[in-house]
Each structure stands twice: as structure tokens, then as C-alpha cells.
Amino acid sequence: MKLLFIVALATLVLATTAFAGPIAVKVTADNGGPVAGLSVKAEAVPFGHVNARVHTPFKANGTTGSDGVASFNVPDGQTYEISVEFMGQPFKRHLRPGPGQPMPIVVPASKVVNQAFFIRTTHSQAVSGATIAISQNNKPVTTVKADGDGAAHVPLLAGSYSIQVSGNGKTVTQNIHVAKPPQLVQVNIDVQGRPGGPVKPMKR
């Protein structure tokens, strides 16, 4: 009987401590309120001191709600890295279960630029349906297609990017800088084979 009581007590302790409670973040814009619908990843990581280690591996994915909050039920006694993806870039925070939830993460919504592209030939003819693959620091950000007029508008955070434009059987790789106020970036598809370089922003 005593043995059964000990086993039952151990089972109860494990059941109540396996997931100690939630960790949570609240994502807000630097120029406004909560940001909903963002992808959020949580992972247990060794963090804080040289001997830090992960006792119970944990990974999970979630999405911010209408209040900008994403939460996860996690094992206690270790640190978690929360990564929020905004405009193709990760914004991270380390936290542990306990009071003070949700912890804030602020994303730079004020730095989003609606960048315009115009894909053309040497004779200024529009390249309909050209593919524009955008990357930053060798990591893909997004890929879009130009419309029938060779135009595309892509929301991007201000900064430097590489673009690979494909159309009319040709591919051109160039570097651009996105900033406010936004200026049109024109790409000449006929310069295939030339070294990539900065695309000078031009107004149509």
C-alpha cells in the first residue's frame, strides 16, 4: 500500500511539473498597437551562464493573436528563445517561465517601405511577369512577379538587399538600398552577364 502511494505521488508530481506554465510575448509595432498574425517560434536553449544547458528539449510554433500575444506551455527551470518573424526578419527574446508575462517585443513597422520595381528592356519595354527574388545577407526574404506592365510593389524594411530578376529568358542580379521616401527601382533585363551593382533609384 505504501509503495502504491509513493508511485501515485511521484506520478502526480511529474504530471504537475512537466509543463510548469506559459511563457508569452506581446508583439507591438513601434508606431502603433499590437501586431497580429506573425509567425512565432519557441525553443529551449542554453543561455545565461557558461554551464547553462537544456534539461528538457522543447520546440513549438505559434502565431500572434489579435492582441499581439503568443504563448506556449513549457517545462520549468530553463531558458527559451522566442523568435518572431516580421517582414522576413527574426526578432528574438530570451525568457524563462514566471511572472512578468507576456514580455514585450517591438517590431519596426515605421521602417516598412512599399518599394516599387519596374522591369524593362534596353528599349524601355516592360517585361511582363518577370520574377523578382529578394534576399538579405544571403537569406531569402520574398519572391514576387511583376504585373503586365513590368511593375511590382513589395513591402520591405529599410535596408540593403540583393535582387535576382528573371524574365525574357535572362537573369540579372543586382544590389539595391531601400529607404524612405521610397523611390522607383528600375532594372534593365538586357544587362545579363554584367557584374551586379547598385541599382540607382529613379523616378518614373
KAQUI-V257470 format. One line per field, one symbol per residue. phi: phi as a letter, one per 30 degrees, with the letter a starting at -180 (. if undefined). psi: psi as a letter, one per 30 degrees, with the letter a starting at -180 (. if undefined). burial: I if it has 16 or more other C-alpha atoms within 10 Angstrom, else O. Layout:
phi: ???
psi: ???
burial: ???
//
This chain:
phi: .dddddddddddddddcebdldcabbcbddbacdcciddbcbbdbdajadcdacdbeabacabdddcicbbbdbddiacbccbccbhibdbcacabdkdjddddbccdddcdcddcbbcbceciddcdidccccbbhicdcabbcdddcicabbdbdelcbcbccbahibbbcbcbbcacddbdccbcddcejdedaddddbcd
psi: eeeeeeeeeeeeeeeffejfalkkljklkfgbaljlgkkkkkkklkkelfgkljejkkklkakkafggkklkklklglkkkkkkkkhgkkklkkllkalgkkkkkkkiffgkkikkkjklleggkkjkgkkjkklkhgkkelklklafgglkkkkkkkaklkkjkklhglkkklklkklkkkkkjkkjfggkflkklkkkkkk.
burial: OOOOOOOOOOOOOOOOOOOOIIIIIIIIOOOOOIIIOIOIIIIIIOIOOOOOOOOOOOOOOIIIIOOIIIIIOIIIOIIIIIIIIIIOOOIOOIIIIOOOIIOOIIIOIOIIIIIIIIIIIOOOOIIIIIIIIIIIOOOOIIOOIIIOOIIIIIOIIIOOIIIIIIIOOOIIIIIIOIIOOOIIIIIIIIOOOOOOOOIOIOOO
//
